Structure formats: C-alpha cells, structure tokens
C-alpha cells in the first residue's frame, strides 16, 4: 500500500510539472505582478482612478510582504518592479493623471530589456544570478533564456505604449458590449492579454530550457 501510494505520488509529480512547471516562488511572483492590477481594475471601475491607484499601491506592498514572509528574503526582481509601481502610483495620485502608472510599464520594460542585454554584453547574466539557486542550466541555456526575455520586454513595452496612446482616459470605448474608459481598457489589456501571454511564454521557455538542464550541485555533493 505504501509503495503504491509513493509510486502514485512520484508519477503525479512529473505530470504536474509537465503542465505547470512553475515552482512556488515563480507562481507567487506572477500573482504579485498581476494581482494588484486585477484589484486596480475592479476598484477603478467602481470608484475611479484615484481609488484604483491606492488599491494598486496597497496590494503591491502586501504582495512584497507575502513574498518576504514565504521565502525569508527580499525577492529581487519583484521588489524592483514593485518599488517602481509604488513610485509611479504615487505620482498618479499626486497629479490625478493615470498617465504615470501607465507609462511606468513602458519605461520599466524598455529599461529592463536594455539592462538584460547590457548584462549579456558584460557577461553578467541577471537571471542566472537571481535564479541559479532555484534552476540549474548551462550558460548557453541561461543566455538564450535571457535574450528571449529581453526581446519579450521590448515587445511588451511597445504594445503597452500603443494601447496607452490609442485609448485615452477621458474617452469611453465599447468593448465586448461594455463601455469603459481608456484606463480600464489598458488594465484589461494587461490582465486579459499580457498576463496569459506572459504565463504561456514563461511556460514554453521553461519547457524549452529542460534540454539545457544540469544536475543540482547540492544534490551531487549529498
């Protein structure tokens, strides 16, 4: 009975990893990025951009606290992104202009893409530095992963800027039978398009990188 149960557990783990290859830290990172946006979307629809931005800031701070509690260390990449979110969110509240929280995505993604490329040029792979204790790949694998995400960040920066410029906050648009202003169109774009595309892209890249995987050094020493 025990052996069968153990075998069943062993069999189920690879099946789960095949369809959901993200570990707990990756899952929480994704939720911390897009959970505050979902909250902002709902609050903004009912109470306006000021309340929505406050909701974004509060839930972003809560997400950082949850990550710190779960992993007992500052989550480097989400911490940087969240800090930028709080700063630009504060600018939106101070100026009553949603442009700041929207353009933050364009600026951050473009700069981070450039940062990743610069790191590769200097042979300082950012993702390897941050995730090498969690994932174990060859240098070729890390470099391909980083190049692909640099391009992905550039493309999302361009797409974000396009949506920001086309859909204006002071105008209403009929989408899927619902009227919404430009800010809610932008948030919907982030939640309904960027979120699933990011998750799918990360899933595809994680599966692709399996061929560059190397044994865990700590397990080999054990």
C-alpha positions as CSV (number, residue, x, y, z in Angstrom):
1,X,0.0,0.0,0.0
2,X,2.8,2.4,1.0
3,X,4.8,1.6,-2.1
4,X,1.8,2.0,-4.3
5,X,1.0,5.4,-2.7
6,X,4.6,6.5,-3.1
7,X,4.7,5.4,-6.7
8,X,1.5,7.3,-7.4
9,X,2.9,10.4,-5.8
10,X,6.1,10.0,-7.9
11,X,4.1,9.5,-11.0
12,X,1.9,12.5,-10.4
13,X,4.7,14.9,-9.8
14,X,6.2,14.7,-13.3
15,X,2.7,15.0,-14.8
16,X,2.0,18.2,-12.8
17,X,5.4,19.6,-13.7
18,X,4.8,18.9,-17.3
19,X,1.7,21.2,-17.4
20,X,2.6,23.6,-14.6
21,X,6.4,23.9,-14.5
22,X,6.5,26.9,-12.1
23,X,7.6,26.4,-8.5
24,X,6.0,28.2,-5.6
25,X,8.3,31.3,-5.9
26,X,7.5,31.7,-9.6
27,X,3.8,31.3,-9.0
28,X,3.8,33.9,-6.2
29,X,5.9,36.3,-8.4
30,X,3.3,36.1,-11.2
31,X,0.4,36.6,-8.8
32,X,2.2,39.5,-7.1
33,X,2.6,41.2,-10.6
34,X,-0.9,40.8,-11.8
35,X,-3.0,40.5,-8.6
36,X,-2.6,44.2,-7.8
37,X,-3.6,45.0,-11.4
38,X,-6.8,43.0,-11.1
39,X,-7.6,44.8,-7.9
40,X,-7.0,48.2,-9.6
41,X,-9.3,47.2,-12.5
42,X,-12.2,46.4,-10.2
43,X,-11.7,49.4,-7.9
44,X,-11.1,51.8,-10.8
45,X,-14.4,50.7,-12.4
46,X,-16.4,51.5,-9.3
47,X,-14.6,54.4,-7.6
48,X,-12.2,56.0,-10.2
49,X,-8.5,56.2,-10.9
50,X,-7.5,57.7,-7.5
51,X,-9.0,54.8,-5.5
52,X,-7.8,52.3,-8.1
53,X,-4.3,53.6,-7.8
54,X,-4.4,53.4,-4.0
55,X,-5.6,49.8,-4.3
56,X,-2.7,49.1,-6.6
57,X,-0.2,50.5,-4.2
58,X,-1.6,48.8,-1.1
59,X,-1.9,45.4,-2.8
60,X,1.6,45.8,-4.2
61,X,3.0,46.4,-0.7
62,X,1.0,43.4,0.6
63,X,2.5,41.2,-2.2
64,X,6.0,42.2,-1.2
65,X,5.2,41.3,2.4
66,X,3.8,37.9,1.4
67,X,6.9,37.1,-0.7
68,X,9.2,38.1,2.1
69,X,7.2,36.0,4.6
70,X,7.2,33.0,2.3
71,X,10.8,33.0,1.3
72,X,12.5,34.8,4.2
73,X,14.5,37.1,1.8
74,X,13.8,40.1,-0.4
75,X,12.5,39.0,-3.8
76,X,14.9,41.0,-6.0
77,X,13.1,41.3,-9.3
78,X,9.6,41.7,-7.9
79,X,10.9,44.1,-5.3
80,X,12.4,46.3,-8.0
81,X,9.2,46.2,-10.1
82,X,7.0,46.8,-7.1
83,X,9.1,49.8,-5.9
84,X,8.7,51.4,-9.4
85,X,5.0,50.7,-9.3
86,X,4.6,52.4,-5.9
87,X,6.6,55.5,-7.1
88,X,4.6,55.9,-10.3
89,X,1.4,55.1,-8.4
90,X,2.2,58.0,-6.0
91,X,2.8,60.3,-9.0
92,X,-0.6,59.3,-10.4
93,X,-2.3,60.2,-7.1
94,X,-0.4,63.4,-6.7
95,X,-1.1,64.7,-10.2
96,X,-4.5,62.9,-10.7
97,X,-3.1,61.7,-14.0
98,X,-3.2,58.0,-14.8
99,X,-0.5,58.5,-17.5
100,X,2.2,57.9,-14.8
101,X,1.0,54.4,-13.8
102,X,0.5,53.5,-17.5
103,X,3.8,54.8,-18.8
104,X,5.6,53.1,-15.9
105,X,5.2,49.8,-17.7
106,X,6.7,51.2,-21.0
107,X,9.7,52.7,-19.2
108,X,10.3,49.8,-16.9
109,X,10.0,47.1,-19.6
110,X,12.2,49.0,-22.0
111,X,14.9,49.8,-19.4
112,X,14.8,46.2,-18.1
113,X,15.1,44.8,-21.6
114,X,18.2,47.1,-22.1
115,X,19.5,46.0,-18.7
116,X,19.3,42.3,-19.7
117,X,21.1,42.9,-23.0
118,X,23.8,45.0,-21.3
119,X,24.3,42.2,-18.7
120,X,24.8,39.7,-21.5
121,X,27.2,42.0,-23.2
122,X,29.2,42.3,-20.0
123,X,28.9,38.6,-19.4
124,X,26.8,39.2,-16.2
125,X,23.6,37.3,-16.7
126,X,21.0,38.7,-14.4
127,X,18.6,35.8,-14.5
128,X,21.4,33.3,-13.7
129,X,22.5,35.5,-10.8
130,X,18.9,35.7,-9.4
131,X,17.6,32.2,-10.1
132,X,20.7,29.9,-10.2
133,X,19.9,28.5,-6.7
134,X,16.4,27.5,-7.9
135,X,17.2,26.4,-11.5
136,X,20.3,24.8,-12.9
137,X,21.1,25.3,-16.5
138,X,24.1,25.6,-18.7
139,X,25.5,29.0,-19.6
140,X,24.1,28.6,-23.1
141,X,20.6,27.9,-21.7
142,X,20.8,31.0,-19.4
143,X,21.9,33.2,-22.2
144,X,19.1,32.0,-24.6
145,X,16.6,32.5,-21.8
146,X,17.8,36.0,-21.1
147,X,17.9,37.0,-24.7
148,X,14.4,35.8,-25.3
149,X,13.0,37.7,-22.3
150,X,14.9,40.9,-23.2
151,X,13.1,40.8,-26.6
152,X,9.8,40.0,-24.8
153,X,10.2,43.0,-22.6
154,X,10.9,45.3,-25.6
155,X,7.8,44.0,-27.3
156,X,5.5,44.4,-24.3
157,X,6.9,48.0,-23.8
158,X,5.9,48.8,-27.4
159,X,2.5,47.1,-27.1
160,X,1.8,49.0,-23.8
161,X,2.8,52.3,-25.3
162,X,0.5,51.7,-28.3
163,X,-2.5,50.9,-26.0
164,X,-1.7,53.9,-23.8
165,X,-1.6,56.3,-26.7
166,X,-4.6,54.9,-28.6
167,X,-7.1,54.6,-25.7
168,X,-7.5,57.9,-23.7
169,X,-8.6,58.2,-20.2
170,X,-11.2,61.0,-20.9
171,X,-12.9,58.9,-23.6
172,X,-15.2,55.8,-23.4
173,X,-14.9,52.8,-25.7
174,X,-17.3,50.0,-26.3
175,X,-15.5,46.7,-26.0
176,X,-17.3,43.3,-25.8
177,X,-20.6,45.1,-25.2
178,X,-19.3,47.1,-22.2
179,X,-18.4,50.8,-22.1
180,X,-15.1,51.6,-20.4
181,X,-12.6,54.4,-20.3
182,X,-9.1,54.3,-21.6
183,X,-7.6,53.3,-18.2
184,X,-9.8,50.3,-17.9
185,X,-9.1,49.3,-21.5
186,X,-5.4,49.5,-20.6
187,X,-5.9,47.4,-17.4
188,X,-8.0,44.9,-19.3
189,X,-5.2,44.7,-21.9
190,X,-2.7,43.9,-19.1
191,X,-4.9,41.4,-17.3
192,X,-6.6,39.6,-20.3
193,X,-3.7,39.7,-22.8
194,X,-0.3,40.4,-21.2
195,X,-1.0,38.1,-18.2
196,X,-1.9,34.9,-20.1
197,X,0.7,35.6,-22.8
198,X,3.4,36.1,-20.1
199,X,2.4,32.9,-18.3
200,X,2.3,31.0,-21.6
201,X,5.7,32.4,-22.7
202,X,7.3,31.6,-19.4
203,X,5.9,28.0,-19.6
204,X,7.1,27.5,-23.1
205,X,10.6,28.8,-22.3
206,X,10.8,26.7,-19.1
207,X,10.0,23.6,-21.1
208,X,12.4,24.6,-23.8
209,X,15.2,25.0,-21.3
210,X,14.9,21.5,-20.0
211,X,17.4,20.4,-22.6
212,X,20.0,22.7,-21.0
213,X,19.3,21.5,-17.5
214,X,22.2,20.3,-15.4
215,X,22.2,18.3,-12.1
216,X,21.7,20.2,-8.9
217,X,25.3,20.7,-7.4
218,X,24.0,20.4,-3.8
219,X,22.4,17.0,-4.6
220,X,25.6,15.8,-6.2
221,X,27.6,16.7,-3.1
222,X,25.0,14.9,-1.0
